[in-house]
């Protein structure tokens, strides 16, 4: 009896594009585990659609808590016929009602409506994914695969600089990726900081200045401990960072970045996706700031931000003892601006 041959997996009938190539389509499947790239793709799509029509109406659905009729209600024609962007998260945990109603919707997608389905992986919702990939709805797929290889991360970081028409040497690029190989969001943030703070060609010396011994990670660890009120831990981490070559300037910059984000989110109401859109942040940044704000009030935030600005001047030459200025800043932050 001849051995059975494995059935070949049919190729998708729709375009499969990288995150940077996202474009308007009635149906857009954003697949893959790399949430950072998915967030970037969604922001790029929203910016594109809003530039085409500022009256764009944006709505969000959580597929794991889907209410019957929710999709068709949001996709129904409005009085003024504004274009609509409907973003659906957690499709990998979707309800049965979401699957059946979305399959029905795919038969006749609404005009001037862009339905984005975010599926992070897994088998849940396979029937729906197969239908979209088979061409139902005439959509596209944006693939956000995890960047596991160093070569992929090098390509990503290189593009961050080339997109801004900035030069970075090969050795500097390798040093940067090596320092932030574990977290794509941190790697992107490091690239953006270098772009903002460095006016000339970025070399290995530039990267070493900012991230010697992965200084930026140590800086954020110090900031995290202080913001959470763990003064002793923050001081120990500070001394470790300084002993491993950390520069006080990016140390203060880490505190400033986190406190500025907290100040933006303080008092704001809405889901992480809505607030991210409002303030130009990624959803994970909003969620982290919301956690960091526990135990803080607006007065404490204001006093702390003023002190950080003063500390920044101190460590850049206005003061005689930058280490004392850092320790004083940590004390105030750990007390949540109470003194």
BALUMZA-952343 format. One record per atom (N, C-alpha, C): residue in three letters; x, y, z. Coordinates in pm, whole numbers, plus 50000, padded with zeros to 5 digits. Example, Ala and Ser with C-alpha at 12.3 -4.5 7.8 and 13.67 -1.06 7.14 Angstrom:
2
ALA513194943150780ALA512304955050780ALA513204967050780SER512854977550708SER513674989450714SER512905000350787
END
This chain:
339
UNK500864988050000UNK500005000050000UNK500885012450000UNK500725021349903UNK501605033149895UNK501415042150015UNK502515048450057UNK502445057450172UNK501675070050135UNK500945075050233UNK500175087250211UNK501115099350207UNK500825108050118UNK501635120350111UNK500885131450182UNK501635139950248UNK501015150950322UNK500395160950226UNK499225165550260UNK498545175250175UNK499295188450175UNK499445194050056UNK500145206750046UNK499265218250095UNK499885227050167UNK499165238650217UNK498985248350102UNK497725252350077UNK497455261349966UNK497955275349999UNK498485282049899UNK499005295649918UNK497835305349933UNK497995315450017UNK496915325350032UNK496575331849899UNK495295334749880UNK494845341049757UNK494895356149764UNK495305361549879UNK495365376049897UNK496825380449915UNK497125393049891UNK498495397849912UNK498905396550058UNK500135392050083UNK500715391650217UNK501855401750217UNK501735411950300UNK502625423350296UNK503315425450431UNK504505431550431UNK505155435350558UNK504435447250620UNK504715449950748UNK503975460250820UNK504095473950756UNK505255477150699UNK505465490450641UNK504695492450512UNK504215481450454UNK503495482350326UNK501985482250345UNK501525484050467UNK500085484150491UNK499425495250410UNK498255492250356UNK497525501850274UNK496025499750295UNK495215509450260UNK493775508050280UNK493195496350200UNK492315488950261UNK491575478050198UNK490325475750283UNK489295470450221UNK488045468150297UNK488285458550415UNK489145448650393UNK489455438850497UNK490975438050511UNK491465439650633UNK492905438850657UNK493135429550775UNK493805418350749UNK494175408950855UNK495605412150896UNK495795415551024UNK497125418251078UNK497495406251165UNK498375397751114UNK498665385051180UNK500085384551231UNK500325375451327UNK501675373351377UNK501835378151520UNK502855373151590UNK503025375851733UNK503705388951769UNK504305395951672UNK505065407951706UNK504135420051721UNK503705422551844UNK502725432951871UNK503265446851840UNK504545448951861UNK505115462051834UNK504955465851687UNK505245456451597UNK505105459251454UNK503635460751416UNK502765452951480UNK501335454251454UNK500835468051494UNK501275472951610UNK500885486251655UNK501355496951558UNK502565495451509UNK503095505151414UNK502285504951283UNK501955493051238UNK501185491851114UNK499815498551129UNK499165496351243UNK497845502251265UNK497925517451272UNK498975522751337UNK499125537351343UNK499355543051203UNK500165536051123UNK500445540650987UNK499175540750903UNK498355530350917UNK497095529750842UNK496175541150883UNK496045543351014UNK495165554151061UNK495645567751008UNK496965570051011UNK497495582650961UNK497205584350812UNK497345573350737UNK497075573850592UNK495615577150565UNK494715570250635UNK493285572450612UNK492865586450656UNK493415591150768UNK493045604350818UNK493585615350727UNK494745612950666UNK495275623050572UNK494405623850448UNK493775612550412UNK492875612450296UNK491535618850330UNK491075617050454UNK489795622850496UNK489825625050647UNK489985637550692UNK490075640350837UNK488825636450915UNK487705633950846UNK486465630350916UNK486405615350948UNK487495608250927UNK487525593850952UNK486975590751092UNK486075581251099UNK485495576851227UNK486185563751268UNK486785563451387UNK487535551851433UNK486775544951546UNK486595531851535UNK485905523951638UNK486745511751671UNK486585506751794UNK487335495151840UNK486395484351891UNK486745471851859UNK486015460151907UNK487005450451968UNK486645444652081UNK487445433952141UNK486745420652111UNK487375412552027UNK486715400451976UNK486425390252085UNK487195390552195UNK486955380952301UNK485765384652389UNK485265396852375UNK484085400952449UNK483005406052354UNK482995400652234UNK482115405452127UNK480645403752161UNK479875414452133UNK478425414052153UNK477755412352018UNK476805402952005UNK476125400751876UNK475585413751818UNK475825415651689UNK475345427551620UNK476285439451626UNK477385438351701UNK478305449651721UNK478945454051590UNK479405444451510UNK480115447651386UNK479185454551287UNK478005448751266UNK477115454451165UNK476625468251207UNK476515470651339UNK476115483851387UNK477175494251355UNK478435490851382UNK479525500351356UNK479755502551207UNK479445492251126UNK479695493250982UNK478515499150905UNK477395501350973UNK476215506850906UNK476475521050857UNK475895524950744UNK476115538450691UNK475695549150792UNK476495559650803UNK476175570650894UNK475485581850816UNK474955591450889UNK474195602350827UNK475045610450732UNK476315612850770UNK477185621350688UNK478165613250603UNK478025600250604UNK478815591250519UNK480325592650539UNK480745594550667UNK482185595050694UNK482805581150672UNK484065580650625UNK484745567750618UNK484965562350758UNK484975548950772UNK485105542850904UNK486275533050908UNK487005533651018UNK488055524051046UNK487615516251170UNK487405503251155UNK486995494651266UNK488155485451299UNK488725487051419UNK489875479151463UNK489405468551561UNK489735456051529UNK489315444851613UNK490555438251672UNK490615437651805UNK491735431051874UNK491315417651931UNK492315409551969UNK492095396552035UNK491285386951949UNK491495387351818UNK490785378051730UNK491185363651760UNK492395361751813UNK492835348151849UNK492065342651970UNK491225351052034UNK490395346652147UNK488915349352120UNK488535350651994UNK487205355451958UNK486085345951997UNK484895351552010UNK483705343752041UNK483155337251914UNK482285327351932UNK481635320951816UNK480785331051740UNK480125340051814UNK479285350151748UNK480115359151658UNK481325362451702UNK482185370951619UNK482555363751490UNK482895351051500UNK483275343451380UNK482125343151280UNK480955339251326UNK479815337751234UNK479405351051172UNK479365361751254UNK478915374651201UNK479965381051110UNK481245378651139UNK482285384251052UNK482315376750919UNK482105363750922UNK482035356050796UNK480895361250709UNK479765364350771UNK478635369850695UNK478985383650639UNK479675391750722UNK480055405150678UNK481015404550559UNK481915394650557UNK482885393550449UNK482235391350313UNK481005386250313UNK480305384150186UNK480025397450116UNK479705407550197UNK479375420750141UNK479945431750231UNK481255434050224UNK481855444650307UNK481245458250277UNK481105466350380UNK480495479650363UNK481435488950287UNK480835497850208UNK481615507850136UNK482215517750236UNK483375523250201UNK484055533350283UNK484295528650426UNK484435515550444UNK484715509850575UNK485935500950565UNK486845502550661UNK488085494850664UNK488085486550793UNK487945473650779UNK487875464550894UNK489245458150913UNK489875460751029UNK491195455351059UNK491055444751168UNK491515432751141UNK491435421551234UNK492825418151283UNK493065419551412UNK494375416551472UNK494355402751533UNK495125393551473UNK495215379651520UNK496675376651554UNK496965374351683UNK498355372651728UNK498885358551713UNK498045348951675UNK498505335151657UNK497635325151729UNK497805312551694UNK496985301951754UNK495925297051657UNK495185286951700UNK494215280451611UNK492825286351622UNK492535293751727UNK491205299651741UNK490945309251627UNK489765307851566UNK489395316451455UNK489945311751321UNK490435299351314UNK491045294251190UNK490085294851072UNK488805291651096UNK487825291850988UNK487735305850927UNK487775315951013UNK487715329750967UNK488975333550891UNK490135329850945UNK491405332950878UNK491485326250742UNK491075313750736UNK491105306450609UNK490225313350505UNK489065318250550UNK488155324950457UNK488785337850403UNK489405345550493UNK490045358050449UNK491205355150355UNK492055345450394UNK493205342050310UNK492785335650179UNK491585329950177UNK491055324150053UNK490485334549959UNK490385346950003UNK489935357749915UNK488575363349948UNK487855357650046UNK486545362750082UNK486675376950139UNK486025386350078UNK486115400350121UNK487145408350045UNK488005401449968UNK488995408449887UNK489995416449968UNK490475410550077UNK491345417850168UNK492835416050141UNK493625420650239UNK495065418750238UNK495485413850376UNK496685408050384UNK497215403550513UNK498535410650540UNK498665416150661UNK499895422450705UNK500555412950804UNK501705407750768UNK502375397450848UNK503375403950943UNK503135402051072UNK504015407751176UNK504685396351252UNK505575389551183UNK506275378151243UNK507315383251343UNK507595374951443UNK508615378351542UNK509985379051476UNK510745389251508UNK512095390551454UNK513055382851544UNK513385370751506UNK514215362151591UNK515695362951556UNK516005364351427UNK517395364251383UNK518025378051400UNK519305378051433UNK520025390751444UNK519995398451313UNK520035391051202UNK520015397751071UNK518705405351050UNK517585399551098UNK516295406351086UNK516275419051172UNK516845418151293UNK516875429851381UNK517815440651327UNK518915436451265UNK519815446051201UNK519105453351088UNK518335445851009UNK517595452050899UNK516565462050953UNK515905458151061UNK514905466951121UNK515545479951169UNK516635478751247UNK517305490551301UNK517885499251190UNK518445492751089UNK519005500250976UNK517935508550907UNK516745502750894UNK515645509950830UNK515185521850912UNK515285520851045UNK514895532051131UNK515725544451096UNK517015542351066UNK517895553651034UNK517775557850887UNK517695547950798UNK517625551450656UNK516315558550622UNK515235554950694UNK513955561750669UNK514045576650702UNK514915580150796UNK515115594150833UNK516315600250761UNK516845592550665UNK517995597050585UNK519195600550674UNK519445592150773UNK520565593950863UNK521535582350849UNK522815585350865UNK523855575350850UNK524225569450986UNK524415556250989UNK524925549351107UNK525915539051057UNK527065538351121UNK528085529051076UNK527675514651108UNK528275505151036UNK527935491051056UNK528275486551198UNK529405491151251UNK529795487051386UNK528845492951491UNK528385505251469UNK527415511451561UNK526095503951558UNK525685499951440UNK524425492651425UNK524495479251498UNK525615472351482UNK525775459351549UNK525775461151701UNK526455471551750UNK526525473951894UNK525135477051949UNK524355484751875UNK523015488551919UNK522095476451925UNK522115468251821UNK521255456251818UNK521685446451926UNK522965445251950UNK523455436352055UNK522945440652192UNK522885453752216UNK522435458952345UNK520945456852367UNK520155456952258UNK518695456352272UNK518085444852193UNK518755433552189UNK518295422352107UNK517075415352164UNK516775417552294UNK515695410152359UNK514335416752344UNK514285429352304UNK513005436452302UNK512985446252186UNK512115443552089UNK512065451751968UNK511605466052000UNK510685467352095UNK510215480752132UNK511355489052190UNK512175482952275UNK513315490052333UNK514335493552225UNK514545484552131UNK515475487252021UNK514995499251940UNK513705499551910UNK513145510751834UNK513275523751912UNK513025523252044UNK513145535252127UNK514585540352131UNK515545531052138UNK516955534952138UNK517325541552005UNK516815536151895UNK517085542251764UNK516515556451758UNK515295558151809UNK514665571351805UNK515405581351892UNK515935576852006UNK516685586052092UNK517975590552023UNK518655581251958UNK519875584951885UNK519555594551771UNK518445592251704UNK518045601251596UNK517745615251648UNK517155615851767UNK516765628751823UNK517955636351881UNK518905628951941UNK519985635452016UNK521285637051937UNK521435629751828UNK522705629951754UNK522485636751619UNK523225647351593UNK523015655051471UNK523905650451356UNK524965643051387UNK525895638751281UNK525785623651260UNK526735618351186UNK526755603851163UNK526875596651297UNK526105586151313UNK526095578751438UNK527145567651428UNK528085568051520UNK529185558451519UNK529115549751644UNK530055540351651UNK530105531751768UNK530405539751894UNK531155550651880UNK531435559351995UNK530145565552047UNK529245569451955UNK527955575151995UNK527135565052073UNK527065552852020UNK526295542252086UNK526915539152222UNK528235538752228UNK528925535852354UNK528615546652458UNK528525559152412UNK528235570152504UNK526885568452571UNK525905563952494UNK524545562852547UNK524275549352613UNK524845538852559UNK524405525452599UNK525525516252643UNK526605521752693UNK527705513452743UNK527195504152852UNK527445491252836UNK526935481452932UNK525415481052933UNK524845484352820UNK523405485852807UNK522885495652913UNK523435507552908UNK523125517953005UNK521645521153005UNK521035521752887UNK519635525952882UNK518745516252958UNK519025503252947UNK518235493453022UNK518425495753171UNK519665497653216UNK519905500353357UNK519185513053401UNK519205523053315UNK518535535653347UNK517055533653370UNK516405526253282UNK514975524053297UNK514665515253418UNK515575505953450UNK515355497953569UNK515415506653695UNK516365516053697UNK516455525453809UNK515175533653818UNK514725538853704UNK513525547053700UNK512295539053745UNK512185526553698UNK511045518253735UNK510975516253886UNK512115513253947UNK512155510854092UNK511785523554168UNK512335534854127UNK512055547454196UNK510585551454182UNK510035550354061UNK508645554154037UNK507695545454120UNK508065532854140UNK507245523754220UNK507425525954370UNK508315535254410UNK508515538254551UNK509575529854620UNK510365522054543UNK511385513254600UNK512735520554600UNK512895529854694UNK514065538654695UNK515375530954712UNK515405521654809UNK516635514154833UNK517075506454709UNK516135499654646UNK516455492054525UNK516945501354414UNK516295512954400UNK516685522354296UNK518105527454317UNK518485530054443UNK519825534854471UNK520875524154444UNK520555511454478UNK521485500454449UNK521675499054298UNK520565499654223UNK520655498654077UNK521425510454018UNK521245522254077UNK521985534054031UNK523485531954047UNK523895527354164UNK525325525354187UNK525905514654094UNK525115504154070UNK525565493653977UNK525725499353837UNK524745507353794UNK524815513153660UNK526015522453646UNK526235530853748UNK527365540253743UNK528705532853743UNK528785521953822UNK530035514353828UNK530325507053698UNK529265504453618UNK529475497653490UNK529625507453374UNK529735520553407UNK530035530453304UNK528875539053260UNK527755538653333UNK526585546453292UNK526875561453300UNK526365568653201UNK526485583253198UNK525245589153265UNK525395598753357UNK524225604653423UNK523225611353328UNK523685616153212UNK522785623353122UNK521665614353069UNK521975602853005UNK520875594052963UNK520105588153080UNK520745587353199UNK520035582753318UNK518865592253348UNK519135605153348UNK518075614953373UNK517055614753259UNK517535612653137UNK516625612153021UNK515615600853036UNK516035589453093UNK515115578253113UNK514005582153210UNK514385588953321UNK513375593653416UNK512425603653348UNK512985612853272UNK512175623153208UNK511175616953110UNK511625607153033UNK510745600752934UNK509555594053003UNK509825586953112UNK508755579853180UNK507785589453249UNK508325599853314UNK507445609353384UNK506605617653286UNK507175620953170UNK506395628353070UNK505215620053021UNK505455607152997UNK504375598352952UNK503305597053061UNK503735595653186UNK502785594853297UNK501945607553305UNK502575619153286UNK501845631853293UNK500795632753182UNK501135627653064UNK500165627752954UNK498925619352988UNK499165607753048UNK498075598153072UNK497295601653199UNK497915608853292UNK497255611953419UNK495935619253397UNK494865613653450UNK493545619753439UNK492815616753310UNK493495610653212UNK492845607453085UNK491945595253101UNK490875594753027UNK489925583653035UNK489805576952899UNK489655563752902UNK489495556252778UNK490365543952778UNK490175535252679UNK490975523152665UNK492375526352617UNK493275516552629UNK494665518952590UNK494795522452442UNK493975516052357UNK494035519152214UNK493595533352184UNK492515537752251UNK492005551252230UNK493005561752279UNK493585559452399UNK494535569052453UNK495835569152372UNK496235557452323UNK497445556952239UNK497255565452114UNK496075564652056UNK495765572851938UNK495755587651973UNK495185590952088UNK495065604952129UNK496415611452155UNK497345603752217UNK498615609752258UNK499805605652172UNK499555598152066UNK500655594151978UNK501595584052040UNK501035574952122UNK501835564752189UNK501425550952140UNK502205540852178UNK501795527052155UNK500915522452273UNK499965513352251UNK499115508752362UNK499895503652481UNK501025496652456UNK501785491352569UNK502395502752653UNK502705514052589UNK503225525452665UNK502135531452755UNK500915531852703UNK499795536952783UNK499555527852904UNK499515514852879UNK499255505352988UNK500355506053094UNK501595507553051UNK502685508453148UNK502575521353229UNK502245532553164UNK502105545153235UNK500965544553335UNK499865537853298UNK498735536553390UNK499135528753515UNK499955518353497UNK500435510753613UNK501365519453698UNK502245526953631UNK503215535253703UNK502535546353784UNK501355550653742UNK500675561853808UNK500045558253942UNK499985545553975UNK499365541554101UNK500145547654218UNK499435555054303UNK500065561354419UNK500535575554392UNK500435580354269UNK500855593854234UNK499655603254227UNK499905616254246UNK498885626354219UNK499495637054129UNK498645646154082UNK499115656153985UNK500155665654045UNK499975669154174UNK500935678054237UNK502315671554246UNK502335658854285UNK503605651654293UNK504265650354157UNK503465647854054UNK504005646953918UNK504635660253877UNK503935671053905UNK504445684153866UNK505755687453935UNK505825685154067UNK507075688054140UNK508215679354089UNK507915666754060UNK508955657454016UNK509505661253879UNK508615665153789UNK509055668953655UNK509935681453661UNK509575690953748UNK510415702953766UNK511795699153820UNK511835689853916UNK513115685653973UNK513965678453869UNK513335670253785UNK514085663053682UNK514725672953585UNK514005683553550UNK514585693953462UNK515785700453530UNK515675702853660UNK516795708553735UNK517975698953740UNK517665686153762UNK518715675853768UNK519425674553634UNK518655675553526UNK519245674853391UNK520295685653373UNK519975697753419UNK520955708653411UNK522165705953500UNK521925700353618UNK523015697453712UNK524015687553652UNK523505676753591UNK524415666353539UNK525065670653408UNK524575681453346UNK525175686353223UNK526165697753248UNK526495700153375UNK527555709753404UNK527175721153494UNK525885722853523UNK525465734053607UNK525735731453755UNK525965718853792UNK526225715453931UNK527605709353949UNK528045708754074UNK529365703454104UNK529365688254126UNK528205682654165UNK528175668454202UNK526995661654135UNK527175656354014UNK526065649953942UNK525525637554015UNK526385630454088UNK525925618454159UNK524965622354271UNK525305632954344UNK524405637854449UNK523065642154388UNK523125648754273UNK521895653154207UNK521025641254168UNK521665630554118UNK520925618454082UNK520275612154205UNK521035610954314UNK520495604754434UNK519345613054492UNK519485626254487UNK518395634854534UNK517145632954448UNK517335632054317UNK516205629854226UNK515505616654257UNK516285606054281UNK515715593054313UNK514895593654441UNK515405601154540UNK514675602554664UNK513315608954644UNK513275619654567UNK512015626754542UNK511055618154460UNK511585611454357UNK510735602954275UNK510185591454359UNK511025585354442UNK510575574154525UNK509465578454622UNK509505591154664UNK508445596654752UNK507285602154671UNK507325599554540UNK506245603854448UNK506015619054456UNK507135626354466UNK507065640954464UNK506525647054591UNK506495639254700UNK505895644354824UNK506785654054898UNK508065655054857UNK508975664154929UNK509835671954831
END
